[in-house]
Amino acid sequence: MRLARSQAGLAAAALTTALILALALTGKKLGLPALGHVEGHGIVAATPAEIGAIEIRQGKERLAFQRKDKESWSFDGATPLDMPKDLSAHLETALRFMHVATPARVLDAAEFRGTDLGEYGLDPPELVVTMGGAGKAQAIADFGTLNPARTSQYARLLGESRLYLLPRHVGAEWLLAADMARRLLPADESRRGRPVAGLLLPASIDQVWAVEIVIDAKLSRFERDSDGNWFLHTGQHSHAGGANRHVADPAKAKIIAAALDGFGETQIESVAARQPSGSDAERFGLAHPALITLFYPRDSSTPLARIEIGKPTEDGFARYAQSARGGDIVTVASYQAQRLVDLVRAVGAPR
């Protein structure tokens, strides 16, 4: 009964988040061809379809992308490199947010004149996104720090004399896309002719803010508090000063973080079946997996990844796994799957 109530509450919260993001993603298009600010709307007037090139910079790191068609992107370079559909989808979502997400506040120059932009995290900026296309002017957005309430992020468009407080999920979507791209590209520039497919998760744990682990049909949900520390959603957290916010138990937060960080670096050992059939799923223990894990980014009810773990290989060293229904069936080290089972046991989650 307790689990049913917990699942119902989680479902309601997820539905609320989904509705908010759906409203943002389906905002009215103004049909303006130029890049710039649209009052009462997003800070970039161009629709995603009008933008054909993107560059994301963090410090000295540069990631460049070019549009292939309406919904697909490739890595830019001497030899353009195709990318997975989910990364293209996140780039499209990030562009959409720039077009439809209304700033929580707009600061005119007079309101911050004499203030060091470093106080807003904009000198230097924490993230720079350049958007443009053939025959189109570029829009360059600098992203800074979060506001004290951590609900919005300071940003500016180059060439404008005002600052914006954008909803937190706008910058987070760009960070997520950059993180996913880094995990696909080899660090050595000389080897950028092909993607790296060695990691099971498409994004790092740094981009994950909630994890659901289902073992033998029993659900355990882990989340981060406002400081980014992990807690078990039921029975392991407290509310600070009676406030409606979660605060992680420091000791258990370390246990959770260590387990999830470790699983986040899980490498694919081999590919057991490409474009598997239903009989393959049955054969590898994935028709009814004993372990299912869902990883969610911040402010989203849509999982980044759904990892299903099947039965052990014949030698017992590895387990069969699938990161998406219909996706390749691969093998991963058994201890990585056991890491999640041990985590659930260690923090007292139901099992």
MARGUVO-964496 format. One record per atom (N, C-alpha, C): x, y, z. Coordinates in steps of 0.1 Angstrom, whole numbers, padded with zeros to 4 digits, always signed. Layout:
<recs>
XYZ/...
</recs>
This chain:
<recs>
+0008-0012+0000/+0000+0000+0000/+0009+0013+0000/+0019+0012+0008/+0028+0023+0009/+0035+0026-0005/+0039+0015-0012/+0045+0016-0025/+0035+0022-0035/+0022+0017-0034/+0012+0022-0043/+0010+0037-0041/+0009+0042-0029/+0008+0056-0026/+0020+0064-0032/+0032+0058-0029/+0044+0065-0034/+0044+0066-0049/+0040+0055-0056/+0040+0055-0070/+0030+0065-0076/+0018+0066-0069/+0008+0076-0073/+0013+0090-0072/+0020+0093-0061/+0025+0106-0059/+0035+0110-0069/+0044+0100-0072/+0054+0102-0083/+0048+0104-0096/+0037+0097-0099/+0031+0098-0112/+0024+0112-0113/+0018+0117-0102/+0012+0130-0103/+0023+0141-0105/+0034+0140-0098/+0045+0150-0100/+0050+0149-0114/+0052+0137-0119/+0057+0136-0133/+0047+0142-0143/+0034+0140-0140/+0024+0145-0150/+0025+0161-0149/+0026+0166-0138/+0027+0181-0136/+0039+0186-0144/+0051+0180-0142/+0063+0184-0150/+0061+0183-0165/+0055+0172-0169/+0053+0170-0183/+0044+0180-0189/+0033+0184-0182/+0024+0195-0187/+0031+0208-0188/+0040+0211-0178/+0047+0224-0179/+0056+0224-0191/+0064+0213-0194/+0073+0213-0205/+0065+0212-0218/+0054+0206-0218/+0046+0205-0230/+0041+0219-0234/+0037+0227-0224/+0033+0241-0227/+0044+0249-0233/+0056+0246-0228/+0068+0254-0233/+0071+0250-0247/+0071+0236-0249/+0075+0231-0262/+0065+0234-0273/+0052+0237-0270/+0042+0240-0280/+0038+0254-0280/+0047+0263-0276/+0044+0277-0276/+0041+0282-0290/+0033+0293-0291/+0029+0298-0304/+0041+0304-0311/+0042+0300-0324/+0052+0306-0333/+0048+0319-0338/+0057+0329-0338/+0054+0342-0343/+0058+0343-0358/+0066+0333-0363/+0069+0333-0377/+0079+0344-0381/+0086+0350-0372/+0096+0360-0375/+0109+0354-0381/+0114+0359-0392/+0125+0353-0398/+0138+0357-0392/+0139+0368-0385/+0152+0373-0380/+0154+0368-0366/+0167+0367-0362/+0171+0363-0349/+0171+0376-0340/+0165+0375-0328/+0165+0386-0319/+0155+0383-0308/+0152+0394-0300/+0143+0392-0288/+0128+0394-0292/+0120+0385-0287/+0106+0387-0289/+0099+0390-0276/+0094+0401-0274/+0088+0406-0262/+0077+0396-0257/+0079+0392-0244/+0069+0383-0239/+0069+0369-0244/+0080+0366-0251/+0081+0352-0256/+0096+0348-0254/+0101+0339-0263/+0115+0335-0261/+0124+0346-0265/+0137+0344-0262/+0147+0355-0265/+0153+0354-0279/+0150+0342-0286/+0154+0341-0300/+0141+0339-0308/+0140+0348-0318/+0127+0348-0326/+0127+0338-0336/+0138+0333-0341/+0139+0323-0352/+0133+0310-0346/+0126+0302-0354/+0122+0289-0351/+0133+0280-0352/+0133+0268-0346/+0144+0258-0347/+0147+0255-0361/+0137+0254-0370/+0139+0250-0384/+0147+0260-0391/+0147+0273-0387/+0155+0283-0393/+0170+0284-0389/+0173+0276-0380/+0187+0275-0375/+0194+0263-0380/+0205+0265-0387/+0212+0254-0394/+0225+0250-0388/+0230+0258-0378/+0243+0256-0373/+0243+0260-0358/+0250+0252-0350/+0251+0254-0335/+0265+0252-0331/+0269+0261-0322/+0282+0259-0315/+0280+0260-0300/+0284+0251-0292/+0283+0251-0278/+0298+0252-0272/+0300+0263-0264/+0314+0264-0258/+0313+0265-0243/+0321+0257-0237/+0323+0257-0222/+0338+0258-0220/+0342+0270-0215/+0356+0272-0213/+0363+0272-0227/+0373+0263-0228/+0381+0262-0241/+0375+0251-0250/+0365+0244-0245/+0359+0233-0252/+0349+0238-0262/+0349+0233-0274/+0340+0237-0285/+0334+0225-0291/+0320+0225-0292/+0313+0215-0299/+0304+0221-0310/+0306+0216-0322/+0299+0223-0333/+0290+0212-0340/+0278+0217-0344/+0268+0208-0351/+0262+0215-0363/+0258+0207-0373/+0251+0213-0384/+0239+0205-0387/+0229+0212-0392/+0216+0205-0395/+0217+0197-0408/+0211+0185-0407/+0210+0176-0419/+0196+0178-0425/+0186+0178-0417/+0172+0179-0422/+0164+0185-0411/+0151+0184-0412/+0141+0190-0403/+0144+0185-0389/+0147+0173-0387/+0148+0167-0373/+0162+0161-0370/+0171+0162-0379/+0184+0155-0377/+0196+0165-0378/+0206+0162-0370/+0218+0169-0369/+0230+0160-0371/+0242+0166-0374/+0254+0159-0374/+0265+0167-0367/+0276+0160-0363/+0287+0168-0358/+0294+0175-0369/+0297+0187-0367/+0304+0195-0377/+0319+0192-0377/+0325+0193-0389/+0339+0190-0390/+0343+0187-0404/+0356+0184-0406/+0361+0181-0419/+0353+0169-0426/+0349+0160-0417/+0340+0149-0421/+0328+0149-0412/+0317+0154-0416/+0305+0155-0408/+0301+0141-0403/+0298+0140-0390/+0296+0127-0384/+0281+0127-0379/+0274+0116-0383/+0260+0115-0379/+0259+0113-0364/+0248+0116-0358/+0246+0115-0344/+0233+0107-0341/+0232+0102-0329/+0220+0094-0325/+0207+0104-0325/+0196+0098-0327/+0184+0105-0328/+0181+0113-0315/+0184+0106-0303/+0181+0113-0291/+0189+0126-0289/+0202+0126-0293/+0210+0138-0292/+0204+0149-0301/+0200+0145-0314/+0194+0155-0323/+0181+0161-0316/+0174+0152-0310/+0161+0156-0303/+0164+0166-0292/+0175+0165-0285/+0178+0174-0274/+0182+0187-0280/+0190+0187-0291/+0193+0200-0297/+0181+0207-0302/+0171+0200-0308/+0159+0206-0312/+0151+0212-0300/+0151+0205-0289/+0144+0209-0277/+0151+0222-0272/+0164+0222-0271/+0171+0234-0267/+0168+0246-0275/+0168+0244-0289/+0164+0256-0297/+0150+0260-0295/+0141+0251-0293/+0127+0254-0291/+0125+0262-0278/+0133+0258-0268/+0132+0266-0255/+0137+0280-0257/+0147+0282-0265/+0152+0296-0268/+0141+0304-0275/+0133+0297-0283/+0122+0304-0290/+0110+0307-0282/+0106+0298-0273/+0093+0299-0266/+0094+0302-0251/+0105+0300-0245/+0106+0302-0230/+0106+0316-0226/+0096+0321-0220/+0095+0335-0216/+0104+0338-0204/+0113+0348-0205/+0121+0351-0193/+0113+0355-0181/+0117+0350-0169/+0110+0354-0157/+0112+0369-0154/+0123+0374-0159/+0125+0389-0157/+0135+0394-0167/+0134+0406-0171/+0143+0413-0180/+0149+0425-0173/+0162+0425-0172/+0169+0436-0165/+0174+0446-0176/+0169+0458-0176/+0175+0468-0185/+0188+0473-0180/+0196+0479-0188/+0210+0483-0185/+0211+0491-0172/+0201+0500-0170/+0201+0509-0158/+0200+0501-0145/+0194+0489-0146/+0193+0481-0134/+0206+0474-0129/+0215+0472-0138/+0227+0465-0134/+0240+0474-0138/+0238+0486-0142/+0249+0495-0145/+0258+0496-0133/+0271+0494-0135/+0281+0495-0124/+0283+0482-0116/+0275+0472-0120/+0277+0459-0114/+0286+0450-0122/+0295+0443-0116/+0304+0434-0123/+0295+0423-0129/+0296+0420-0142/+0288+0409-0148/+0293+0396-0142/+0305+0395-0136/+0309+0383-0130/+0300+0379-0119/+0293+0388-0113/+0283+0385-0102/+0272+0377-0107/+0269+0378-0120/+0259+0370-0127/+0264+0358-0134/+0277+0355-0132/+0283+0344-0139/+0285+0346-0154/+0285+0358-0158/+0286+0361-0172/+0299+0367-0177/+0309+0368-0168/+0322+0373-0171/+0333+0365-0164/+0337+0354-0169/+0333+0349-0182/+0320+0341-0181/+0313+0339-0192/+0301+0331-0191/+0304+0316-0188/+0295+0309-0182/+0297+0295-0180/+0294+0286-0192/+0286+0292-0201/+0282+0285-0213/+0279+0295-0224/+0284+0293-0236/+0281+0301-0248/+0275+0293-0259/+0264+0297-0264/+0257+0290-0275/+0255+0299-0287/+0261+0295-0298/+0260+0303-0310/+0250+0296-0320/+0240+0303-0324/+0230+0298-0333/+0229+0306-0346/+0229+0299-0357/+0228+0307-0370/+0224+0297-0381/+0226+0302-0393/+0222+0294-0405/+0226+0301-0418/+0225+0294-0429/+0228+0300-0442/+0221+0313-0444/+0228+0324-0446/+0221+0336-0449/+0214+0343-0438/+0216+0337-0425/+0210+0343-0414/+0220+0349-0404/+0216+0360-0397/+0224+0366-0387/+0226+0356-0376/+0236+0356-0368/+0238+0348-0357/+0233+0354-0344/+0228+0345-0335/+0225+0349-0322/+0234+0342-0313/+0241+0349-0304/+0250+0343-0295/+0245+0346-0280/+0243+0335-0273/+0237+0336-0260/+0247+0332-0249/+0250+0340-0239/+0258+0337-0228/+0249+0333-0217/+0253+0322-0210/+0246+0317-0198/+0255+0318-0186/+0249+0324-0175/+0256+0326-0163/+0252+0317-0152/+0251+0322-0139/+0247+0314-0128/+0232+0314-0126/+0228+0305-0117/+0214+0305-0113/+0211+0316-0103/+0199+0320-0103/+0195+0330-0093/+0195+0324-0079/+0194+0332-0068/+0195+0326-0055/+0184+0315-0052/+0172+0317-0058/+0162+0306-0056/+0165+0294-0064/+0175+0295-0074/+0179+0284-0082/+0167+0279-0092/+0159+0288-0095/+0148+0285-0104/+0150+0290-0118/+0159+0300-0119/+0162+0307-0132/+0177+0309-0133/+0181+0312-0146/+0195+0314-0149/+0197+0327-0156/+0207+0335-0152/+0210+0347-0159/+0216+0344-0173/+0212+0352-0183/+0217+0350-0196/+0216+0364-0203/+0224+0365-0214/+0223+0377-0223/+0226+0373-0237/+0221+0381-0246/+0224+0379-0260/+0234+0390-0264/+0245+0386-0271/+0255+0395-0275/+0249+0406-0284/+0253+0418-0281/+0248+0429-0288/+0236+0436-0282/+0231+0430-0271/+0219+0436-0264/+0224+0441-0251/+0218+0452-0246/+0222+0459-0233/+0213+0455-0222/+0208+0443-0222/+0199+0438-0211/+0202+0424-0207/+0198+0420-0195/+0200+0406-0191/+0187+0400-0189/+0187+0387-0190/+0175+0379-0189/+0176+0369-0178/+0165+0366-0171/+0164+0355-0162/+0156+0344-0169/+0162+0335-0174/+0155+0324-0182/+0152+0312-0172/+0141+0305-0175/+0138+0293-0167/+0150+0284-0167/+0152+0278-0156/+0164+0269-0154/+0166+0259-0165/+0155+0253-0169/+0156+0242-0179/+0161+0246-0192/+0162+0259-0196/+0167+0263-0209/+0182+0260-0210/+0189+0265-0200/+0204+0263-0200/+0207+0248-0198/+0199+0242-0189/+0201+0228-0186/+0200+0219-0198/+0192+0222-0208/+0190+0214-0220/+0203+0215-0228/+0209+0227-0229/+0221+0229-0237/+0232+0221-0230/+0233+0221-0217/+0243+0214-0210/+0242+0199-0212/+0229+0194-0212/+0227+0180-0214/+0231+0176-0228/+0228+0184-0238/+0232+0181-0252/+0247+0181-0253/+0254+0190-0247/+0269+0190-0247/+0275+0178-0241/+0269+0174-0230/+0274+0163-0222/+0272+0150-0231/+0261+0148-0237/+0258+0137-0246/+0268+0136-0257/+0271+0148-0263/+0280+0149-0274/+0294+0145-0270/+0298+0150-0259/+0312+0146-0254/+0313+0131-0252/+0303+0124-0248/+0304+0110-0245/+0304+0102-0258/+0301+0108-0269/+0301+0102-0282/+0313+0104-0290/+0321+0115-0287/+0332+0118-0295/+0345+0114-0287/+0355+0109-0294/+0368+0106-0288/+0375+0118-0284/+0383+0118-0273/+0390+0129-0269/+0401+0134-0279/+0406+0124-0286/+0417+0127-0295/+0412+0132-0308/+0415+0145-0311/+0410+0151-0323/+0413+0143-0336/+0424+0136-0336/+0428+0129-0348/+0419+0117-0351/+0411+0113-0341/+0402+0102-0342/+0387+0105-0343/+0385+0118-0347/+0371+0122-0348/+0364+0118-0361/+0368+0107-0367/+0361+0102-0378/+0349+0093-0375/+0348+0089-0362/+0337+0080-0358/+0334+0082-0343/+0322+0079-0339/+0318+0081-0326/+0323+0070-0317/+0323+0072-0304/+0327+0062-0294/+0314+0056-0289/+0312+0043-0290/+0300+0036-0286/+0302+0028-0274/+0312+0031-0265/+0315+0022-0255/+0308+0024-0242/+0301+0034-0240/+0294+0037-0227/+0279+0034-0228/+0274+0028-0218/+0260+0023-0218/+0250+0035-0217/+0253+0045-0208/+0244+0056-0206/+0247+0067-0216/+0237+0074-0222/+0240+0084-0232/+0245+0097-0226/+0243+0099-0213/+0248+0111-0206/+0254+0108-0193/+0262+0117-0188/+0269+0114-0175/+0259+0116-0164/+0263+0110-0152/+0254+0111-0140/+0253+0126-0136/+0263+0134-0140/+0262+0149-0136/+0249+0155-0142/+0243+0149-0153/+0231+0155-0159/+0219+0148-0154/+0220+0138-0145/+0209+0130-0140/+0205+0136-0126/+0191+0138-0125/+0186+0143-0112/+0176+0134-0105/+0173+0123-0112/+0164+0113-0105/+0167+0100-0112/+0167+0089-0104/+0169+0076-0109/+0158+0067-0102/+0152+0059-0110/+0142+0049-0106/+0148+0035-0108/+0149+0027-0098/+0154+0013-0099/+0142+0004-0096/+0139-0005-0105/+0129-0015-0103/+0135-0029-0102/+0134-0035-0091/+0139-0048-0089/+0128-0058-0085/+0126-0068-0093/+0115-0077-0090/+0102-0070-0087/+0099-0060-0096/+0086-0052-0096/+0085-0043-0084/+0096-0040-0076/+0096-0031-0065/+0104-0019-0069/+0098-0007-0067/+0104+0006-0072/+0111+0013-0060/+0123+0018-0063/+0130+0027-0054/+0134+0039-0063/+0131+0051-0058/+0134+0063-0065/+0144+0072-0057/+0155+0076-0064/+0165+0084-0058/+0165+0098-0065/+0166+0108-0058/+0166+0122-0063/+0177+0130-0057/+0180+0142-0063/+0189+0151-0057/+0181+0162-0050/+0187+0167-0039/+0181+0178-0032/+0186+0191-0039/+0182+0203-0034/+0186+0215-0041/+0201+0218-0042/+0208+0211-0034/+0223+0213-0034/+0229+0202-0043/+0221+0193-0049/+0226+0183-0058/+0230+0170-0051/+0227+0169-0038/+0230+0157-0031/+0219+0147-0032/+0223+0134-0033/+0213+0123-0035/+0206+0119-0022/+0193+0115-0024/+0186+0109-0013/+0175+0099-0018/+0172+0089-0010/+0161+0080-0013/+0148+0088-0011/+0139+0088-0021/+0127+0096-0020/+0118+0093-0008/+0118+0081-0003/+0109+0077+0008/+0117+0072+0019/+0116+0078+0031/+0121+0072+0043/+0136+0075+0046/+0142+0084+0038/+0156+0086+0041/+0160+0101+0040/+0150+0110+0039/+0153+0124+0038/+0145+0132+0048/+0149+0145+0050/+0142+0153+0059/+0138+0166+0052/+0130+0174+0059/+0126+0187+0054/+0133+0198+0062/+0140+0207+0056/+0148+0217+0063/+0139+0227+0070/+0139+0228+0083/+0132+0238+0090/+0117+0238+0087/+0111+0226+0084/+0097+0226+0081/+0094+0230+0067/+0104+0235+0059/+0102+0239+0046/+0099+0228+0037/+0092+0231+0026/+0088+0221+0016/+0099+0218+0006/+0110+0213+0011/+0121+0209+0003/+0129+0198+0009/+0135+0190+0001/+0142+0178+0006/+0157+0181+0009/+0162+0175+0020/+0176+0176+0023/+0181+0162+0025/+0192+0159+0018/+0197+0146+0018/+0204+0143+0031/+0204+0130+0035/+0212+0125+0046/+0226+0124+0041/+0236+0131+0047/+0250+0132+0042/+0256+0118+0040/+0254+0110+0050/+0261+0096+0050/+0255+0088+0038/+0242+0088+0037/+0236+0080+0026/+0238+0086+0013/+0239+0100+0012/+0241+0107+0000/+0254+0102-0007/+0265+0100+0001/+0277+0095-0004/+0276+0081-0010/+0269+0072-0003/+0267+0059-0008/+0260+0059-0021/+0249+0067-0022/+0241+0067-0034/+0250+0073-0046/+0257+0084-0043/+0265+0091-0053/+0276+0081-0058/+0282+0074-0049/+0293+0065-0053/+0288+0054-0063/+0276+0048-0059/+0270+0038-0067/+0266+0043-0081/+0259+0054-0081/+0254+0059-0094/+0266+0065-0103/+0276+0071-0097/+0287+0075-0104/+0294+0063-0111/+0295+0053-0103/+0302+0041-0109/+0294+0035-0120/+0281+0034-0118/+0272+0028-0129/+0272+0037-0141/+0274+0050-0139/+0274+0060-0150/+0286+0057-0160/+0296+0051-0155/+0308+0048-0164/+0307+0033-0169/+0296+0027-0168/+0295+0013-0174/+0298+0013-0188/+0307+0004-0192/+0311+0002-0206/+0305-0010-0212/+0301-0009-0225/+0296-0020-0232/+0307-0030-0235/+0305-0043-0231/+0316-0053-0233/+0315-0058-0247/+0303-0061-0252/+0301-0067-0265/+0286-0065-0270/+0284-0067-0282/+0270-0066-0288/+0265-0080-0290/+0255-0084-0283/+0249-0098-0285/+0240-0099-0296/+0232-0089-0299/+0222-0089-0310/+0219-0075-0314/+0219-0073-0327/+0215-0060-0333/+0201-0062-0339/+0193-0051-0337/+0179-0052-0341/+0173-0065-0337/+0173-0067-0324/+0168-0080-0319/+0153-0082-0321/+0150-0095-0321/+0136-0099-0322/+0130-0103-0308/+0117-0106-0308/+0112-0110-0295/+0118-0123-0290/+0122-0132-0298/+0129-0144-0294/+0142-0141-0288/+0149-0130-0293/+0162-0126-0287/+0160-0121-0273/+0150-0113-0271/+0147-0108-0258/+0144-0119-0248/+0137-0129-0252/+0134-0140-0244/+0146-0148-0240/+0155-0150-0251/+0167-0158-0249/+0177-0151-0240/+0177-0138-0240/+0187-0131-0231/+0181-0126-0218/+0169-0130-0215/+0163-0127-0202/+0158-0112-0202/+0154-0106-0213/+0150-0093-0214/+0135-0091-0217/+0128-0102-0219/+0114-0101-0221/+0107-0097-0208/+0112-0102-0197/+0107-0098-0184/+0119-0095-0175/+0126-0084-0177/+0139-0082-0170/+0137-0080-0155/+0146-0086-0147/+0145-0085-0133/+0150-0072-0128/+0157-0064-0136/+0162-0051-0131/+0160-0041-0142/+0153-0030-0139/+0150-0019-0148/+0154-0006-0141/+0162+0002-0148/+0166+0015-0143/+0163+0026-0152/+0157+0037-0147/+0153+0049-0155/+0161+0061-0150/+0167+0069-0159/+0175+0080-0155/+0168+0093-0161/+0166+0102-0152/+0159+0115-0156/+0167+0127-0155/+0167+0136-0164/+0174+0149-0163/+0166+0158-0154/+0172+0169-0151/+0165+0179-0142/+0153+0185-0149/+0142+0187-0141/+0130+0193-0146/+0123+0186-0157/+0124+0173-0158/+0118+0165-0169/+0113+0152-0164/+0101+0148-0169/+0095+0135-0166/+0098+0125-0177/+0106+0129-0187/+0110+0120-0198/+0124+0115-0195/+0125+0102-0194/+0139+0096-0190/+0149+0098-0201/+0161+0100-0197/+0172+0101-0206/+0175+0087-0212/+0173+0077-0203/+0176+0063-0207/+0168+0054-0198/+0165+0043-0204/+0158+0032-0197/+0167+0019-0199/+0174+0015-0189/+0183+0004-0190/+0176-0009-0184/+0176-0019-0192/+0170-0032-0187/+0181-0042-0186/+0182-0049-0175/+0192-0059-0173/+0186-0073-0173/+0192-0082-0182/+0187-0095-0183/+0195-0105-0175/+0196-0117-0181/+0202-0128-0173/+0218-0128-0176/+0225-0135-0168/+0240-0136-0169/+0244-0143-0182/+0256-0140-0187/+0262-0147-0198/+0266-0161-0192/+0270-0170-0201/+0273-0184-0197/+0285-0184-0187/+0295-0175-0189/+0306-0175-0180/+0303-0168-0167/+0292-0161-0166/+0288-0154-0154/+0294-0141-0151/+0304-0137-0160/+0311-0124-0158/+0302-0112-0162/+0294-0114-0172/+0286-0103-0177/+0271-0106-0176/+0263-0095-0179/+0249-0096-0179/+0244-0090-0193/+0234-0095-0198/+0228-0089-0210/+0220-0077-0206/+0221-0067-0215/+0214-0054-0212/+0209-0048-0225/+0199-0039-0223/+0193-0032-0234/+0189-0018-0230/+0194-0008-0237/+0191+0006-0233/+0179+0012-0239/+0172+0005-0248/+0159+0010-0253/+0152-0002-0260/+0139-0002-0259/+0131-0013-0265/+0134-0013-0280/+0138-0024-0285/+0142-0025-0299/+0156-0022-0302/+0164-0017-0292/+0178-0013-0294/+0186-0026-0293/+0199-0024-0296/+0209-0035-0295/+0209-0041-0281/+0210-0054-0281/+0212-0061-0268/+0227-0063-0267/+0232-0058-0255/+0247-0058-0253/+0250-0065-0240/+0263-0067-0237/+0267-0072-0224/+0274-0062-0217/+0272-0062-0203/+0280-0053-0194/+0285-0062-0183/+0295-0057-0176/+0300-0064-0164/+0289-0067-0154/+0289-0079-0149/+0279-0083-0139/+0279-0074-0126/+0291-0070-0123/+0292-0062-0110/+0286-0048-0112/+0284-0043-0124/+0277-0030-0126/+0263-0032-0123/+0257-0042-0127/+0243-0045-0124/+0241-0047-0109/+0250-0055-0103/+0250-0058-0089/+0252-0045-0080/+0259-0036-0086/+0261-0023-0079/+0247-0016-0076/+0238-0017-0085/+0225-0011-0082/+0217-0019-0072/+0218-0032-0073/+0211-0041-0063/+0216-0038-0049/+0229-0037-0048/+0236-0034-0035/+0232-0020-0030/+0230-0011-0039/+0226+0003-0035/+0213+0003-0029/+0203-0004-0035/+0190-0005-0029/+0190-0011-0016/+0198-0022-0014/+0199-0028-0001/+0205-0019+0010/+0216-0012+0005/+0224-0004+0015/+0216+0008+0021/+0207+0014+0013/+0200+0025+0019/+0186+0022+0024/+0183+0009+0025/+0170+0005+0031/+0158+0007+0022/+0160+0007+0009/+0148+0008+0000/+0141-0005+0000/+0128-0005-0003/+0120-0018-0003/+0126-0028-0013/+0126-0040-0010/+0131-0050-0020/+0124-0064-0018/
</recs>
